[in-house]
Amino acid sequence: INEGNQINWDIKQVNLINYFKEFDTTTKRPYKGRYIGSMVSDFHRTLLKGGIFMYPKDSKNPNGKLRFSFEASPLAFIVENAGGLASTGTERILDIIPSGIHQCVPLYIGSREDVKIAESFLKD
């Protein structure tokens, strides 16, 4: 996640990031932050090493920034076939029926456990 955008996040997203930064040996936290700036490279690392890739919605992009059809959905297909999970934070990516070719969504993708934790922080 690009923490440079934190000023635009809502409190739920801030609390989620703070959770992953807290020290807790039973859950192997704190997590180390990695952000290359290339979604495919960041996702590839997450797929190999575990963890979670997050590209949340924010005040500048209230519907998220990643394109559903070209970015979120293809990676969701890959991660779920590898045993992981992909979500908007509130909805499974592969359950979405797109409303338009350039529809954007937030994306939380990676290990099933970490994505479920993210969803628990982001639910309404």
Backbone as JSON Lines, residues from 0, in Angstrom:
{"i":0,"aa":"I","n":[0.84,-1.18,0.0],"ca":[0.0,0.0,0.0],"c":[0.88,1.24,0.0]}
{"i":1,"aa":"N","n":[0.45,2.24,-0.71],"ca":[1.18,3.49,-0.75],"c":[0.71,4.36,0.41]}
{"i":2,"aa":"E","n":[1.48,4.38,1.49],"ca":[1.07,5.13,2.67],"c":[1.14,6.64,2.46]}
{"i":3,"aa":"G","n":[1.71,7.07,1.35],"ca":[1.71,8.49,1.02],"c":[0.3,9.02,0.77]}
{"i":4,"aa":"N","n":[-0.64,8.12,0.52],"ca":[-2.03,8.52,0.3],"c":[-2.87,8.49,1.57]}
{"i":5,"aa":"Q","n":[-2.27,8.24,2.72],"ca":[-3.01,8.08,3.97],"c":[-3.89,9.28,4.3]}
{"i":6,"aa":"I","n":[-3.47,10.46,3.92],"ca":[-4.25,11.66,4.21],"c":[-5.65,11.59,3.59]}
{"i":7,"aa":"N","n":[-5.8,10.79,2.55],"ca":[-7.09,10.67,1.85],"c":[-7.93,9.48,2.3]}
{"i":8,"aa":"W","n":[-7.41,8.67,3.24],"ca":[-8.14,7.47,3.68],"c":[-9.16,7.8,4.75]}
{"i":9,"aa":"D","n":[-10.17,6.92,4.87],"ca":[-11.09,7.04,6.0],"c":[-10.51,6.33,7.21]}
{"i":10,"aa":"I","n":[-11.15,6.49,8.35],"ca":[-10.61,5.98,9.62],"c":[-10.54,4.45,9.62]}
{"i":11,"aa":"K","n":[-11.44,3.77,8.93],"ca":[-11.4,2.3,8.87],"c":[-10.11,1.81,8.23]}
{"i":12,"aa":"Q","n":[-9.71,2.46,7.14],"ca":[-8.47,2.08,6.45],"c":[-7.26,2.38,7.33]}
{"i":13,"aa":"V","n":[-7.27,3.52,8.0],"ca":[-6.16,3.88,8.9],"c":[-6.04,2.84,10.01]}
{"i":14,"aa":"N","n":[-7.18,2.45,10.59],"ca":[-7.17,1.45,11.67],"c":[-6.66,0.1,11.17]}
{"i":15,"aa":"L","n":[-7.0,-0.27,9.95],"ca":[-6.52,-1.53,9.37],"c":[-5.0,-1.51,9.23]}
{"i":16,"aa":"I","n":[-4.45,-0.44,8.7],"ca":[-3.0,-0.34,8.55],"c":[-2.32,-0.36,9.91]}
{"i":17,"aa":"N","n":[-2.89,0.35,10.88],"ca":[-2.32,0.34,12.23],"c":[-2.33,-1.06,12.83]}
{"i":18,"aa":"Y","n":[-3.38,-1.84,12.55],"ca":[-3.44,-3.22,13.04],"c":[-2.27,-4.04,12.49]}
{"i":19,"aa":"F","n":[-2.03,-3.94,11.19],"ca":[-0.94,-4.71,10.58],"c":[0.44,-4.24,11.06]}
{"i":20,"aa":"K","n":[0.51,-3.04,11.62],"ca":[1.79,-2.52,12.13],"c":[2.02,-2.84,13.61]}
{"i":21,"aa":"E","n":[0.97,-3.29,14.32],"ca":[1.09,-3.6,15.75],"c":[1.94,-4.84,15.97]}
{"i":22,"aa":"F","n":[2.63,-4.87,17.1],"ca":[3.47,-6.01,17.46],"c":[2.6,-7.1,18.1]}
{"i":23,"aa":"D","n":[2.65,-8.3,17.54],"ca":[1.95,-9.46,18.08],"c":[2.6,-10.71,17.49]}
{"i":24,"aa":"T","n":[3.36,-11.41,18.3],"ca":[4.11,-12.57,17.8],"c":[3.19,-13.72,17.36]}
{"i":25,"aa":"T","n":[2.0,-13.84,17.95],"ca":[1.12,-14.94,17.58],"c":[0.57,-14.79,16.16]}
{"i":26,"aa":"T","n":[0.47,-13.56,15.68],"ca":[-0.02,-13.33,14.31],"c":[1.09,-12.84,13.38]}
{"i":27,"aa":"K","n":[2.33,-12.97,13.83],"ca":[3.51,-12.58,13.03],"c":[3.47,-11.11,12.61]}
{"i":28,"aa":"R","n":[2.94,-10.27,13.49],"ca":[2.95,-8.84,13.23],"c":[4.04,-8.21,14.08]}
{"i":29,"aa":"P","n":[4.56,-7.09,13.66],"ca":[4.07,-6.25,12.58],"c":[4.47,-6.78,11.21]}
{"i":30,"aa":"Y","n":[3.64,-6.47,10.22],"ca":[3.98,-6.79,8.84],"c":[4.99,-5.78,8.34]}
{"i":31,"aa":"K","n":[5.79,-6.18,7.41],"ca":[6.71,-5.26,6.75],"c":[6.02,-4.69,5.52]}
{"i":32,"aa":"G","n":[6.11,-3.4,5.36],"ca":[5.5,-2.74,4.22],"c":[6.38,-2.86,2.98]}
{"i":33,"aa":"R","n":[5.79,-3.24,1.89],"ca":[6.49,-3.31,0.61],"c":[5.6,-2.65,-0.43]}
{"i":34,"aa":"Y","n":[6.15,-1.71,-1.15],"ca":[5.38,-1.05,-2.21],"c":[6.34,-0.67,-3.32]}
{"i":35,"aa":"I","n":[6.29,-1.39,-4.41],"ca":[7.17,-1.15,-5.54],"c":[6.59,-0.05,-6.43]}
{"i":36,"aa":"G","n":[5.27,0.0,-6.52],"ca":[4.62,0.97,-7.38],"c":[4.14,0.39,-8.69]}
{"i":37,"aa":"S","n":[4.39,-0.88,-8.9],"ca":[3.89,-1.61,-10.06],"c":[2.97,-2.69,-9.52]}
{"i":38,"aa":"M","n":[1.68,-2.58,-9.82],"ca":[0.72,-3.5,-9.21],"c":[1.06,-4.96,-9.48]}
{"i":39,"aa":"V","n":[1.43,-5.3,-10.69],"ca":[1.73,-6.7,-11.0],"c":[2.95,-7.17,-10.21]}
{"i":40,"aa":"S","n":[3.97,-6.35,-10.1],"ca":[5.16,-6.72,-9.32],"c":[4.82,-6.87,-7.84]}
{"i":41,"aa":"D","n":[4.04,-5.92,-7.31],"ca":[3.63,-6.01,-5.91],"c":[2.77,-7.25,-5.67]}
{"i":42,"aa":"F","n":[1.85,-7.52,-6.58],"ca":[1.0,-8.7,-6.46],"c":[1.83,-9.98,-6.55]}
{"i":43,"aa":"H","n":[2.78,-10.02,-7.47],"ca":[3.63,-11.2,-7.63],"c":[4.37,-11.5,-6.34]}
{"i":44,"aa":"R","n":[4.92,-10.49,-5.71],"ca":[5.63,-10.67,-4.45],"c":[4.67,-11.21,-3.38]}
{"i":45,"aa":"T","n":[3.47,-10.65,-3.32],"ca":[2.47,-11.11,-2.35],"c":[2.1,-12.57,-2.62]}
{"i":46,"aa":"L","n":[1.96,-12.93,-3.86],"ca":[1.62,-14.3,-4.22],"c":[2.71,-15.27,-3.79]}
{"i":47,"aa":"L","n":[3.97,-14.88,-3.94],"ca":[5.09,-15.75,-3.58],"c":[5.37,-15.78,-2.08]}
{"i":48,"aa":"K","n":[5.3,-14.64,-1.43],"ca":[5.73,-14.51,-0.04],"c":[4.59,-14.48,0.97]}
{"i":49,"aa":"G","n":[3.36,-14.25,0.51],"ca":[2.24,-14.13,1.42],"c":[1.96,-12.69,1.78]}
{"i":50,"aa":"G","n":[0.91,-12.49,2.54],"ca":[0.54,-11.15,2.95],"c":[-0.64,-10.63,2.15]}
{"i":51,"aa":"I","n":[-0.71,-9.31,2.06],"ca":[-1.85,-8.67,1.41],"c":[-1.4,-7.45,0.62]}
{"i":52,"aa":"F","n":[-1.97,-7.29,-0.57],"ca":[-1.78,-6.1,-1.39],"c":[-3.06,-5.29,-1.26]}
{"i":53,"aa":"M","n":[-2.93,-4.01,-0.96],"ca":[-4.11,-3.16,-0.78],"c":[-4.02,-1.93,-1.67]}
{"i":54,"aa":"Y","n":[-5.11,-1.65,-2.36],"ca":[-5.25,-0.39,-3.07],"c":[-6.66,0.11,-2.72]}
{"i":55,"aa":"P","n":[-6.78,0.84,-1.6],"ca":[-8.1,1.19,-1.08],"c":[-8.75,2.35,-1.83]}
{"i":56,"aa":"K","n":[-10.04,2.49,-1.61],"ca":[-10.72,3.7,-2.04],"c":[-10.25,4.82,-1.12]}
{"i":57,"aa":"D","n":[-10.41,6.05,-1.56],"ca":[-10.06,7.19,-0.72],"c":[-10.9,8.39,-1.14]}
{"i":58,"aa":"S","n":[-10.66,9.53,-0.52],"ca":[-11.48,10.7,-0.81],"c":[-11.3,11.19,-2.25]}
{"i":59,"aa":"K","n":[-10.17,10.92,-2.86],"ca":[-9.93,11.31,-4.25],"c":[-10.52,10.31,-5.24]}
{"i":60,"aa":"N","n":[-10.62,9.05,-4.82],"ca":[-11.15,7.97,-5.66],"c":[-12.15,7.16,-4.85]}
{"i":61,"aa":"P","n":[-13.37,7.7,-4.63],"ca":[-14.33,7.04,-3.73],"c":[-14.81,5.67,-4.2]}
{"i":62,"aa":"N","n":[-14.64,5.36,-5.49],"ca":[-14.99,4.04,-6.0],"c":[-13.78,3.15,-6.19]}
{"i":63,"aa":"G","n":[-12.62,3.6,-5.72],"ca":[-11.38,2.89,-5.96],"c":[-10.74,3.4,-7.24]}
{"i":64,"aa":"K","n":[-9.53,2.96,-7.5],"ca":[-8.81,3.45,-8.68],"c":[-8.49,2.35,-9.7]}
{"i":65,"aa":"L","n":[-8.44,1.11,-9.25],"ca":[-8.07,0.02,-10.16],"c":[-9.27,-0.38,-11.02]}
{"i":66,"aa":"R","n":[-9.02,-0.62,-12.29],"ca":[-10.09,-1.01,-13.2],"c":[-10.45,-2.48,-12.97]}
{"i":67,"aa":"F","n":[-11.74,-2.69,-12.79],"ca":[-12.23,-4.03,-12.49],"c":[-11.88,-5.03,-13.59]}
{"i":68,"aa":"S","n":[-12.22,-4.71,-14.83],"ca":[-12.09,-5.68,-15.93],"c":[-10.65,-5.99,-16.31]}
{"i":69,"aa":"F","n":[-9.75,-5.03,-16.13],"ca":[-8.38,-5.19,-16.63],"c":[-7.34,-5.42,-15.54]}
{"i":70,"aa":"E","n":[-7.68,-5.1,-14.3],"ca":[-6.71,-5.22,-13.22],"c":[-7.23,-6.13,-12.09]}
{"i":71,"aa":"A","n":[-8.32,-5.73,-11.46],"ca":[-8.8,-6.46,-10.28],"c":[-9.28,-7.87,-10.59]}
{"i":72,"aa":"S","n":[-10.13,-8.02,-11.58],"ca":[-10.72,-9.33,-11.88],"c":[-9.69,-10.38,-12.32]}
{"i":73,"aa":"P","n":[-8.78,-10.06,-13.25],"ca":[-7.79,-11.08,-13.64],"c":[-6.9,-11.53,-12.48]}
{"i":74,"aa":"L","n":[-6.46,-10.57,-11.65],"ca":[-5.62,-10.95,-10.51],"c":[-6.42,-11.73,-9.47]}
{"i":75,"aa":"A","n":[-7.7,-11.39,-9.31],"ca":[-8.56,-12.13,-8.38],"c":[-8.68,-13.59,-8.82]}
{"i":76,"aa":"F","n":[-8.83,-13.81,-10.11],"ca":[-8.91,-15.18,-10.63],"c":[-7.64,-15.96,-10.3]}
{"i":77,"aa":"I","n":[-6.5,-15.33,-10.48],"ca":[-5.21,-15.99,-10.19],"c":[-5.09,-16.29,-8.71]}
{"i":78,"aa":"V","n":[-5.33,-15.3,-7.86],"ca":[-5.11,-15.5,-6.42],"c":[-6.08,-16.53,-5.85]}
{"i":79,"aa":"E","n":[-7.32,-16.54,-6.31],"ca":[-8.26,-17.51,-5.77],"c":[-7.93,-18.92,-6.21]}
{"i":80,"aa":"N","n":[-7.38,-19.08,-7.39],"ca":[-6.94,-20.41,-7.82],"c":[-5.69,-20.85,-7.08]}
{"i":81,"aa":"A","n":[-4.98,-19.91,-6.48],"ca":[-3.81,-20.23,-5.66],"c":[-4.17,-20.38,-4.18]}
{"i":82,"aa":"G","n":[-5.46,-20.25,-3.84],"ca":[-5.91,-20.43,-2.46],"c":[-6.1,-19.16,-1.68]}
{"i":83,"aa":"G","n":[-5.91,-18.01,-2.32],"ca":[-6.08,-16.72,-1.65],"c":[-7.46,-16.15,-1.88]}
{"i":84,"aa":"L","n":[-7.57,-14.85,-1.66],"ca":[-8.86,-14.17,-1.77],"c":[-8.65,-12.76,-2.3]}
{"i":85,"aa":"A","n":[-9.65,-12.24,-3.01],"ca":[-9.63,-10.86,-3.5],"c":[-10.98,-10.22,-3.19]}
{"i":86,"aa":"S","n":[-10.93,-9.0,-2.67],"ca":[-12.13,-8.33,-2.2],"c":[-12.03,-6.83,-2.44]}
{"i":87,"aa":"T","n":[-13.18,-6.18,-2.45],"ca":[-13.22,-4.72,-2.47],"c":[-13.11,-4.18,-1.05]}
{"i":88,"aa":"G","n":[-13.06,-5.05,-0.1],"ca":[-13.13,-4.69,1.31],"c":[-14.48,-5.06,1.89]}
{"i":89,"aa":"T","n":[-15.47,-5.14,1.0],"ca":[-16.82,-5.52,1.43],"c":[-17.45,-6.58,0.54]}
{"i":90,"aa":"E","n":[-16.86,-6.85,-0.61],"ca":[-17.45,-7.79,-1.57],"c":[-16.35,-8.54,-2.31]}
{"i":91,"aa":"R","n":[-16.57,-9.84,-2.5],"ca":[-15.63,-10.66,-3.25],"c":[-15.56,-10.17,-4.69]}
{"i":92,"aa":"I","n":[-14.36,-9.95,-5.19],"ca":[-14.16,-9.42,-6.54],"c":[-14.84,-10.29,-7.59]}
{"i":93,"aa":"L","n":[-14.7,-11.61,-7.49],"ca":[-15.24,-12.49,-8.52],"c":[-16.76,-12.62,-8.47]}
{"i":94,"aa":"D","n":[-17.41,-12.0,-7.47],"ca":[-18.88,-11.98,-7.42],"c":[-19.46,-10.73,-8.08]}
{"i":95,"aa":"I","n":[-18.61,-9.8,-8.46],"ca":[-19.07,-8.54,-9.04],"c":[-19.43,-8.73,-10.51]}
{"i":96,"aa":"I","n":[-20.58,-8.2,-10.88],"ca":[-20.98,-8.11,-12.28],"c":[-20.68,-6.68,-12.7]}
{"i":97,"aa":"P","n":[-19.75,-6.49,-13.64],"ca":[-19.33,-5.13,-13.97],"c":[-20.47,-4.28,-14.55]}
{"i":98,"aa":"S","n":[-20.46,-3.0,-14.17],"ca":[-21.48,-2.07,-14.67],"c":[-20.99,-1.28,-15.87]}
{"i":99,"aa":"G","n":[-19.7,-1.35,-16.15],"ca":[-19.14,-0.64,-17.29],"c":[-17.72,-1.1,-17.55]}
{"i":100,"aa":"I","n":[-17.23,-0.84,-18.74],"ca":[-15.91,-1.34,-19.1],"c":[-14.79,-0.71,-18.29]}
{"i":101,"aa":"H","n":[-14.98,0.52,-17.85],"ca":[-13.94,1.21,-17.08],"c":[-14.3,1.33,-15.59]}
{"i":102,"aa":"Q","n":[-15.19,0.46,-15.11],"ca":[-15.57,0.48,-13.7],"c":[-14.33,0.3,-12.83]}
{"i":103,"aa":"C","n":[-14.23,1.12,-11.78],"ca":[-13.1,1.03,-10.85],"c":[-13.56,0.47,-9.51]}
{"i":104,"aa":"V","n":[-12.64,-0.21,-8.83],"ca":[-12.93,-0.8,-7.53],"c":[-11.7,-0.68,-6.63]}
{"i":105,"aa":"P","n":[-11.93,-0.65,-5.3],"ca":[-10.79,-0.83,-4.39],"c":[-10.38,-2.3,-4.43]}
{"i":106,"aa":"L","n":[-9.16,-2.61,-4.02],"ca":[-8.7,-4.0,-4.09],"c":[-7.89,-4.38,-2.86]}
{"i":107,"aa":"Y","n":[-8.29,-5.49,-2.25],"ca":[-7.56,-6.15,-1.17],"c":[-7.36,-7.57,-1.64]}
{"i":108,"aa":"I","n":[-6.11,-7.97,-1.85],"ca":[-5.84,-9.26,-2.48],"c":[-4.63,-9.91,-1.83]}
{"i":109,"aa":"G","n":[-4.74,-11.2,-1.57],"ca":[-3.62,-11.91,-0.96],"c":[-4.09,-13.14,-0.21]}
{"i":110,"aa":"S","n":[-3.47,-13.39,0.92],"ca":[-3.84,-14.58,1.7],"c":[-5.28,-14.45,2.18]}
{"i":111,"aa":"R","n":[-5.97,-15.57,2.2],"ca":[-7.37,-15.59,2.62],"c":[-7.55,-14.96,4.0]}
{"i":112,"aa":"E","n":[-6.65,-15.3,4.93],"ca":[-6.75,-14.81,6.3],"c":[-6.59,-13.29,6.36]}
{"i":113,"aa":"D","n":[-5.61,-12.77,5.66],"ca":[-5.36,-11.32,5.7],"c":[-6.49,-10.53,5.04]}
{"i":114,"aa":"V","n":[-7.03,-11.04,3.96],"ca":[-8.14,-10.34,3.3],"c":[-9.37,-10.37,4.18]}
{"i":115,"aa":"K","n":[-9.62,-11.47,4.88],"ca":[-10.75,-11.55,5.81],"c":[-10.57,-10.54,6.95]}
{"i":116,"aa":"I","n":[-9.35,-10.37,7.44],"ca":[-9.07,-9.36,8.47],"c":[-9.4,-7.98,7.93]}
{"i":117,"aa":"A","n":[-8.95,-7.7,6.71],"ca":[-9.24,-6.39,6.09],"c":[-10.75,-6.17,6.0]}
{"i":118,"aa":"E","n":[-11.48,-7.18,5.56],"ca":[-12.93,-7.05,5.46],"c":[-13.56,-6.77,6.82]}
{"i":119,"aa":"S","n":[-13.04,-7.38,7.87],"ca":[-13.61,-7.15,9.2],"c":[-13.42,-5.7,9.65]}
{"i":120,"aa":"F","n":[-12.34,-5.06,9.25],"ca":[-12.11,-3.66,9.58],"c":[-12.94,-2.72,8.7]}
{"i":121,"aa":"L","n":[-13.22,-3.12,7.48],"ca":[-13.83,-2.22,6.5],"c":[-15.34,-2.36,6.38]}
{"i":122,"aa":"K","n":[-15.92,-3.35,7.03],"ca":[-17.37,-3.53,6.9],"c":[-18.11,-2.31,7.46]}
{"i":123,"aa":"D","n":[-19.31,-2.09,6.91],"ca":[-20.1,-0.92,7.32],"c":[-20.76,-1.12,8.66]}
